[in-house]
């Protein structure tokens, strides 16, 4: 499959806080506390970008809990791609943008492009990874254009045993490389462990 995406590094001249860590490590709670601080101290307004697609009752319950814990006056955008289009709309032009989370964005695009990853070839894998990175570039460029502060939550998924199935290995590889791409341009990076955020950059 032909690679139609440009390989480039996005501009680093934006205020970008990246928060990573394992599952249930307190990433979202910490990200929301940062957004509340910016909102209060800088008189800003918050756009919460939810990348999750709730496909079963368990996921729907998690989404409801997330909605209950964040301020009701925050504007919510449910999207995982095409941020260059979404962030041009007036209702989405906020000074603080919180994305939760990058890894769900990755999995959504992966399954949108292919439902049989166990039999995926190298060309398919490269195509989808480049598409995901292109969507990341759209997000970073749109945030910069809006002169906003970006707070992005992601997951560390490669700190355990290498998975036996191909889908999980591909997902882990893509997520790891996307996280590296993001951390290069982030002004601050935090790693959350058991609810404790540890600053590792900035």
C-alpha positions in Angstrom: 0.0 0.0 0.0 1.4 3.4 -1.0 2.5 5.7 1.8 0.7 9.0 1.1 1.6 10.7 4.4 4.5 13.2 4.8 7.0 12.2 7.5 7.9 15.3 9.5 8.3 16.5 13.1 5.7 19.0 14.2 6.7 22.4 15.5 7.7 22.4 19.1 6.6 26.1 19.7 3.5 25.2 21.6 2.7 24.8 25.3 2.2 21.0 25.5 1.9 18.9 28.6 2.1 15.1 28.1 0.9 12.7 30.8 1.7 9.0 30.5 1.6 5.9 32.8 -0.1 2.6 33.2 -3.7 1.7 33.5 -5.4 3.2 36.6 -2.3 5.2 37.5 -4.2 8.5 38.0 -3.4 10.0 34.6 -6.8 11.4 33.8 -7.3 12.9 37.3 -3.9 14.6 37.2 -4.6 15.9 33.6 -7.9 17.4 34.7 -6.3 19.0 37.8 -3.8 20.7 35.5 -6.6 21.9 33.2 -8.5 23.3 36.2 -5.4 25.2 37.3 -4.9 26.8 33.9 -8.6 27.6 33.7 -8.6 29.3 37.1 -5.2 31.1 36.9 -5.3 32.2 33.3 -9.1 32.7 33.0 -9.2 30.2 30.2 -11.8 27.9 28.8 -11.5 24.1 28.4 -12.2 21.8 25.5 -12.2 18.2 26.5 -11.5 15.8 23.6 -12.8 12.3 24.3 -11.3 9.8 21.9 -13.2 6.9 23.3 -15.9 5.0 21.3 -18.0 3.2 24.0 -18.9 -0.1 22.3 -20.1 -2.1 25.4 -21.7 -1.5 28.8 -18.4 -1.6 30.7 -16.9 1.2 28.5 -20.2 3.2 28.7 -19.9 3.0 32.5 -16.3 4.3 32.4 -17.4 7.2 30.1 -20.2 8.1 32.5 -17.7 8.2 35.5 -15.3 10.4 33.5 -18.1 12.8 32.7 -19.2 13.0 36.3 -15.7 13.8 37.6 -15.0 16.7 35.2 -16.7 20.2 35.4 -20.0 20.3 33.6 -19.2 23.7 32.0 -16.2 22.2 30.0 -17.0 21.8 26.3 -16.7 18.2 25.1 -15.7 17.0 21.7 -16.0 13.3 20.9 -13.5 12.7 18.1 -10.3 10.7 17.4 -9.2 12.2 14.0 -9.6 15.2 11.7 -8.7 17.7 14.4 -7.6 20.1 11.7 -11.4 20.4 10.8 -12.8 20.1 14.4 -10.6 22.7 16.0 -11.5 25.3 13.3 -15.1 25.4 14.5 -15.9 28.4 16.8 -17.4 26.2 19.6 -14.1 24.2 19.8 -11.7 27.2 19.9 -10.7 27.1 23.5 -7.5 28.2 25.2 -7.0 24.8 27.0 -7.4 21.5 25.1 -7.4 18.2 27.1 -7.1 15.0 25.0 -8.0 11.8 26.8 -6.5 9.6 25.4 -4.0 9.1 22.7 -3.9 5.3 22.9 -7.7 5.0 22.4 -7.2 7.2 19.3 -4.6 4.8 18.1 -6.8 1.7 18.6 -9.8 3.4 16.9 -7.8 4.2 13.8 -6.3 0.7 13.7 -9.6 -1.0 13.7 -11.2 1.5 11.4 -8.5 0.6 8.8 -8.3 -3.2 9.4 -10.2 -5.7 11.5 -7.8 -8.6 10.8 -4.5 -7.6 12.3 -3.4 -11.1 12.9 -2.9 -11.4 9.1 -1.7 -7.9 8.4 1.4 -7.4 6.3 4.2 -4.9 6.7 2.8 -2.5 4.2 -0.6 -2.3 6.0 1.2 -1.8 9.3 3.3 1.0 8.0 0.4 2.7 6.3 -1.7 2.7 9.4 1.1 3.9 11.7 1.8 6.8 9.3 -1.9 7.6 9.2 -2.0 7.8 13.0 1.1 10.0 13.1 -0.5 12.2 10.5 -3.5 12.6 12.7 -1.2 13.5 15.6 0.4 16.2 13.4 -3.1 17.6 12.6 -3.8 17.8 16.3 -0.6 19.6 17.2 -0.8 22.0 14.3 -4.4 22.9 15.1 -3.6 23.5 18.8 -0.7 25.7 17.7 -2.9 27.6 15.3 -5.5 28.3 18.0 -2.7 29.4 20.3 -3.9 27.0 22.9 -2.4 24.9 25.7 -2.5 21.2 25.0 -2.7 18.5 27.8 -2.6 15.0 26.4 -3.1 11.7 28.2 -1.5 8.5 26.9 -0.6 5.0 28.1 2.7 3.2 28.6 1.9 -0.3 27.2 5.3 -1.8 26.7 6.6 -2.2 30.2 5.6 -5.9 30.6 5.9 -9.2 28.8 5.8 -9.0 25.0 2.3 -10.2 24.1 1.8 -13.5 22.3 -0.8 -12.2 19.8 0.2 -10.1 16.8 -2.5 -7.4 17.3 -1.2 -6.5 20.8 2.4 -6.4 19.6 1.5 -4.1 16.7 -0.5 -1.9 19.0 2.3 -1.7 21.5 4.9 -0.9 18.8 2.8 1.9 17.3 1.8 3.4 20.7 5.4 3.4 21.8 6.6 5.2 18.7 3.7 7.7 18.9 4.6 8.4 22.5 8.2 9.1 21.5 7.0 11.4 18.8 4.9 13.3 21.3 7.5 13.5 24.1 10.0 15.1 21.7 7.8 18.1 21.2 6.2 18.3 24.7 7.3 21.1 27.0 6.6 19.0 30.0 6.1 15.2 30.5 4.8 13.5 33.6 4.8 9.7 34.4 2.0 8.6 36.8 2.6 5.8 39.2 -0.1 4.7 41.7 -1.7 8.2 41.6 1.6 10.0 42.0 2.8 12.1 39.0 6.5 12.3 38.5 7.9 14.9 36.2 10.4 13.4 33.7 10.8 16.4 31.3 10.5 20.1 31.6 
